[in-house]
């Protein structure tokens, strides 16, 4: 009764806004598209769309089928592509989603040797730092998620691949430059510079300041690491970054890392993949290479 073409039609009508436009994209006539969906509605015993003037509005049943289409169609497309690659002795593209800004700097160190080792695999990186990484994994938009904050869900596997410490970064004339560590209350009068991420995803807030009931005097989001560290070096504020990243930039900017709290904040970078993909050789090889780099 319900087949892939029906799901494709529902999805495309929602994207294009009309039967005519959807028919053109799907290389169908409008009459053929309308007939197919009318027949489906008769078989289902319920309407999929309601007409409101010249526009169409999905019914509850239509909304449900749209959700099914958005989930199932990408999986079918990926399955067909993978099977084609298997049939032709090829491998595919490893699509990686980034869920943190500094993780990109770390990723570059893994991608270069990976591409040299796997010449028949391409790597595509999504740098939309605020996109829904878990949803993208489940929706088959990406094959791997790089994140410091795994969200464990059935069907997903998260592998820790890199240990690091989150630290405070201060400029050359800052009073905390020579401190062994910093306490939350010492940041109450500071301008805190961070990446443009929600506060509940920033470790310096969730693991350091908020538990102590402290907020910075000012919070300034900045997109790029270079500008952030230039601001810190110029005395315009302090920042929180991985220690390894600060160490790499110290030759370029006069900044100093300071431990957050007496014990510091220990973090890890995780690679998230679908459990069904853990056996794929080039996916497994990327995880193993990332783990090996942490031991170097």
C-alpha positions as CSV (number, residue, x, y, z in Angstrom):
1,X,0.0,0.0,0.0
2,X,2.6,2.5,1.1
3,X,5.8,2.7,-0.9
4,X,8.9,4.8,-1.4
5,X,7.3,7.0,-4.1
6,X,4.5,8.0,-1.8
7,X,7.0,9.2,0.8
8,X,9.1,11.0,-1.8
9,X,5.9,12.9,-3.0
10,X,4.9,13.9,0.5
11,X,8.4,15.1,1.3
12,X,8.8,17.1,-1.9
13,X,5.3,18.7,-1.8
14,X,6.2,19.9,1.7
15,X,9.5,21.3,0.4
16,X,8.2,22.9,-2.8
17,X,4.8,24.1,-1.4
18,X,2.7,22.8,-4.3
19,X,1.8,19.7,-6.3
20,X,2.9,21.3,-9.5
21,X,6.4,22.2,-8.2
22,X,6.8,18.8,-6.6
23,X,5.8,17.0,-9.8
24,X,8.4,18.9,-11.7
25,X,11.2,18.0,-9.3
26,X,10.1,14.4,-9.3
27,X,9.8,14.2,-13.1
28,X,6.1,13.4,-12.9
29,X,3.0,15.0,-14.3
30,X,0.8,16.7,-11.9
31,X,-2.1,14.5,-12.8
32,X,0.0,11.3,-12.2
33,X,1.2,12.7,-8.8
34,X,-2.4,13.6,-7.8
35,X,-3.8,10.3,-8.9
36,X,-1.1,8.3,-6.9
37,X,-1.8,10.2,-3.7
38,X,-5.6,10.1,-4.1
39,X,-5.4,6.4,-4.5
40,X,-3.2,6.2,-1.4
41,X,-5.7,8.3,0.6
42,X,-8.5,5.9,-0.5
43,X,-6.5,2.9,0.6
44,X,-5.6,4.4,3.9
45,X,-9.1,5.7,4.6
46,X,-7.8,9.1,5.6
47,X,-6.8,12.4,4.0
48,X,-3.1,13.4,3.8
49,X,-3.6,17.0,2.8
50,X,-6.3,19.6,3.3
51,X,-6.7,22.3,0.6
52,X,-6.6,25.9,1.9
53,X,-7.1,28.0,-1.2
54,X,-4.2,27.3,-3.5
55,X,-2.0,25.8,-0.7
56,X,-2.0,22.4,0.9
57,X,-1.8,21.7,4.6
58,X,-0.8,18.3,5.9
59,X,-3.3,16.5,8.1
60,X,-2.2,14.7,11.3
61,X,-1.8,11.5,9.1
62,X,0.2,13.6,6.6
63,X,2.5,15.0,9.3
64,X,3.2,11.5,10.5
65,X,4.0,10.3,7.0
66,X,6.3,13.3,6.5
67,X,8.2,12.4,9.6
68,X,8.5,8.8,8.3
69,X,9.7,10.1,5.0
70,X,12.4,12.3,6.5
71,X,13.7,9.4,8.6
72,X,13.4,6.6,6.0
73,X,14.3,8.1,2.7
74,X,17.9,9.2,3.7
75,X,18.5,5.6,5.0
76,X,17.3,4.1,1.8
77,X,19.5,6.4,-0.3
78,X,22.6,5.7,1.8
79,X,21.9,1.9,1.7
80,X,21.6,2.1,-2.1
81,X,24.9,4.1,-2.4
82,X,26.7,1.7,-0.1
83,X,25.5,-1.4,-2.0
84,X,26.6,0.3,-5.3
85,X,30.0,0.8,-3.7
86,X,30.2,-2.8,-2.6
87,X,29.2,-4.0,-6.0
88,X,31.9,-1.9,-7.7
89,X,34.6,-2.6,-5.1
90,X,34.5,1.0,-3.9
91,X,34.4,2.7,-0.6
92,X,32.4,5.9,0.1
93,X,32.5,9.2,1.8
94,X,32.9,9.5,5.6
95,X,30.7,12.4,6.5
96,X,31.8,13.9,9.8
97,X,29.7,16.4,11.9
98,X,31.5,18.8,14.3
99,X,29.7,19.7,17.5
100,X,32.5,21.9,19.0
101,X,34.7,24.7,17.7
102,X,38.1,23.5,19.0
103,X,37.4,19.9,17.9
104,X,38.0,21.0,14.3
105,X,41.7,21.8,15.1
106,X,42.1,18.3,16.5
107,X,40.2,16.7,13.6
108,X,42.7,18.2,11.1
109,X,45.5,16.2,12.7
110,X,43.6,13.0,12.2
111,X,42.2,13.6,8.7
112,X,45.5,14.1,7.0
113,X,47.1,10.7,7.8
114,X,43.7,9.1,7.4
115,X,43.3,10.3,3.8
116,X,46.9,9.1,3.1
117,X,46.1,5.7,4.4
118,X,42.6,5.4,2.8
119,X,43.0,6.9,-0.7
120,X,39.6,5.5,-1.9
121,X,37.6,7.2,0.9
122,X,36.6,10.9,0.8
123,X,36.0,12.9,4.0
124,X,33.3,15.6,4.2
125,X,33.1,17.8,7.3
126,X,30.0,19.6,8.5
127,X,31.1,22.6,10.6
128,X,27.6,23.7,11.8
129,X,28.6,23.8,15.4
130,X,25.0,24.2,16.7
131,X,23.3,21.6,14.5
132,X,21.6,18.6,16.1
133,X,24.4,16.1,15.9
134,X,22.4,13.2,17.4
135,X,19.5,13.8,15.1
136,X,21.9,14.0,12.1
137,X,23.4,10.6,13.1
138,X,19.9,9.0,13.4
139,X,18.8,10.8,10.2
140,X,21.8,9.5,8.2
141,X,22.9,13.1,7.4
142,X,26.4,12.3,8.9
143,X,28.3,9.0,9.6
144,X,30.3,10.3,12.5
145,X,29.9,12.9,15.2
146,X,32.8,14.6,16.9
147,X,31.7,15.9,20.3
148,X,33.0,16.5,23.8
149,X,29.5,15.8,25.2
150,X,28.1,12.5,24.1
151,X,24.4,11.8,24.5
152,X,24.0,8.1,24.8
153,X,21.0,6.7,22.9
154,X,20.1,3.2,21.8
155,X,21.6,2.5,18.4
156,X,24.6,4.9,18.8
157,X,28.1,4.1,20.0
158,X,30.4,6.8,21.5
159,X,34.1,6.1,21.6
160,X,36.5,8.4,23.6
161,X,39.5,9.1,21.5
162,X,41.3,12.1,23.1
163,X,41.8,13.3,26.7
164,X,42.3,17.0,27.4
165,X,42.0,19.6,30.1
166,X,39.8,22.7,29.9
167,X,41.6,25.7,31.2
168,X,41.2,29.5,31.7
169,X,43.2,31.6,29.2
170,X,44.5,35.0,30.4
171,X,46.6,37.8,28.8
172,X,50.1,39.0,29.7
173,X,49.0,41.6,32.2
174,X,46.2,39.7,33.9
175,X,46.5,39.2,37.7
176,X,45.8,35.5,37.4
177,X,48.7,34.9,34.9
178,X,50.9,33.3,37.5
179,X,48.2,31.6,39.6
180,X,48.4,27.9,40.1
181,X,44.6,27.7,39.7
182,X,41.6,29.9,39.7
183,X,38.4,29.7,41.7
184,X,34.9,30.6,40.4
185,X,34.5,33.7,42.5
186,X,37.6,35.2,40.9
187,X,35.8,35.4,37.6
188,X,32.8,37.3,38.9
189,X,34.2,40.7,37.6
190,X,35.6,39.3,34.3
191,X,34.5,39.5,30.7
192,X,34.2,35.9,29.6
193,X,34.9,35.3,25.9
194,X,33.4,32.1,24.5
195,X,32.4,30.5,21.3
196,X,28.7,31.3,20.3
197,X,27.2,28.3,22.0
198,X,24.4,28.0,24.5
199,X,25.5,28.4,28.1
200,X,24.3,24.9,29.0
201,X,26.9,23.5,26.6
202,X,29.9,25.5,27.9
203,X,31.9,23.6,30.5
204,X,33.2,26.7,32.2
205,X,29.6,27.5,33.1
206,X,28.2,24.0,33.7
207,X,31.2,22.5,35.5
208,X,32.8,25.6,37.1
209,X,30.8,28.8,37.6
210,X,27.2,27.9,37.8
211,X,27.6,25.2,40.5
212,X,29.3,27.9,42.7
213,X,26.5,30.3,41.9
214,X,28.8,32.7,40.0
215,X,28.3,34.5,36.7
216,X,30.9,36.6,34.8
217,X,30.4,40.4,34.7
218,X,30.0,40.2,30.9
219,X,29.7,37.3,28.4
220,X,31.0,38.0,24.9
221,X,30.6,35.3,22.2
222,X,33.2,35.3,19.4
223,X,33.2,32.9,16.4
224,X,36.9,32.3,15.7
225,X,39.7,31.1,17.9
226,X,42.2,33.6,16.5
227,X,40.0,36.6,17.3
228,X,39.2,35.2,20.7
229,X,42.8,34.8,21.7
230,X,43.7,38.2,20.2
231,X,41.1,39.7,22.5
232,X,42.5,37.9,25.5
233,X,46.1,38.9,24.7
234,X,44.9,42.5,24.4
235,X,43.4,42.4,27.9
236,X,39.8,42.5,26.7
237,X,38.7,39.4,28.7
238,X,39.4,35.8,29.6
239,X,38.4,32.6,27.8
240,X,38.1,28.9,28.4
241,X,39.7,26.5,25.9
242,X,41.5,23.1,25.8
243,X,45.0,23.3,27.1
244,X,46.4,21.6,24.0
245,X,44.9,24.3,21.8
246,X,46.2,27.1,24.0
247,X,49.7,25.6,23.8
248,X,49.6,25.5,20.0
249,X,48.6,29.2,19.9
250,X,51.2,30.5,22.4
251,X,53.8,31.1,19.7
252,X,51.3,33.4,18.0
253,X,49.6,35.1,21.0
254,X,50.9,36.1,24.4
255,X,48.4,34.1,26.5
256,X,48.7,31.7,29.5
257,X,46.6,28.7,30.5
258,X,45.5,28.6,34.1
259,X,43.9,25.5,35.8
260,X,40.1,25.8,36.5
261,X,39.8,24.8,40.2
262,X,42.3,22.9,42.3
263,X,41.7,19.6,40.4
264,X,41.1,21.1,36.9
265,X,38.4,20.1,34.4
266,X,39.1,16.9,32.6
267,X,37.4,16.4,29.3
268,X,37.4,13.9,26.3
269,X,36.7,14.1,22.6
270,X,34.3,11.4,21.5
271,X,33.5,9.9,18.1
272,X,29.8,8.9,17.8
273,X,28.7,6.5,15.2
274,X,25.7,4.3,14.5
275,X,26.1,0.8,16.1
276,X,25.2,-0.7,12.7
277,X,28.3,1.0,11.2
278,X,30.8,-0.1,13.7
279,X,32.0,-3.0,11.5
280,X,32.6,-0.8,8.4
281,X,36.3,-1.0,7.8
282,X,37.0,2.6,6.9
283,X,34.8,3.9,9.8
284,X,36.6,1.6,12.3
285,X,40.0,2.7,10.9
286,X,39.2,6.3,11.5
287,X,38.3,5.6,15.2
288,X,41.5,3.5,15.6
289,X,43.7,6.2,14.1
290,X,42.1,8.9,16.3
291,X,42.8,6.8,19.4
292,X,46.4,6.1,18.3
293,X,47.1,9.9,18.0
294,X,46.1,10.4,21.6
295,X,48.9,8.0,22.6
296,X,51.6,9.8,20.6
